Amino acid sequence: MDVRQTIGWNLRRLRVAKGLSQERLALAADIDRSYVGRVERGVENVTVSTLEALAGVLQVHVSALFQQIDDTAAKPSPLRSGRKPKAG
């Protein structure tokens, strides 16, 4: 797995674990939602500034995005589609 795919895999894994949609992550990191999708697919060459912004929203150190992935691991599950009900 190349570095871009590793970053994308970890980004999706961490985002899903936090229960964030690509749209909410992108909004909080002040980047475009489609860019987040491209990063997760491993097709975007991400800047350090963008990695810092994404890690900040996910409340992890940037190094968490570079964690080695077991080649036999299953892809992170997607979030359920549709809008989440408002709290309250």
N, C-alpha and C positions, 0 to 999 in steps of 0.2 A: 504494500500500500504506500503510495507516495505521500508527501507531506500535506499537500492540499486536501487529499482524501482523508487523511488522519484528522486534520483540523475540522473538516466538514462533519465527519463521523462524531467527533467529540462535541462539536457545537450542537448538533441535533440531539445527542444523548443528554447533554446538560440542559438544553432548552426544554425538552420533553419532561425531564425529571422535575423541573421547576414549574411545569404546567403552563408554559408560555407558548403562544402561537408565534409563527414567524413574524406576523404583523406587529404583535405587541413587543417582541424583542427588537424589531427594527425601529419602531417608534421610540422606545426607551433609549436606544443606542444612537438615535438620530441618523439612521441610514435607510435606504430603500428596501422594502420587503422583498422585492425580486432579487436584490443583491444577496440577502440572507439565504434565499433558496439556492442561488448559484454557489455560494460558499459551502452550503451543506452538501451539494452535489459534487464538490471538489473541482469545479471548473473555473473558479475565480481565484486570482492571485491576490491575497488579502494583505493590506498594509498593517504595520505594527500598530498604528493609531486605531484602526478598525478593530483589531484583535483586543486592544485595551478597552475600547468602548463596549464590545460584546462581553468580555470577561467581567467588566464592571457591573453590567446589568445582571449577569448570571451570578454575581458575587463569588467568583472564583479567581484564582491567580491565573495569569495568562498561560503559564506552563500547563495548566489542566487541559488546554486545547491541543497540546502536543503529546498527550499521553498515548503510549503505544497501544495499538488495538490488536487483539487476538484475531488472527485471520479466520478462525472458525466461529467467532462470535456472530450471533444473529444481529441484523440491522435493528437499530432502536425503533420501537413501535411509534407510529404516528399518534398524535392527539386525536381525540374524537372530533369529527368535523362539526361545524356549526358554532354559533355563539354560546358562550357560557352564560347561565342565568346571573343576573345582578345580585350581589349579596345584599341582604337586608330585609 
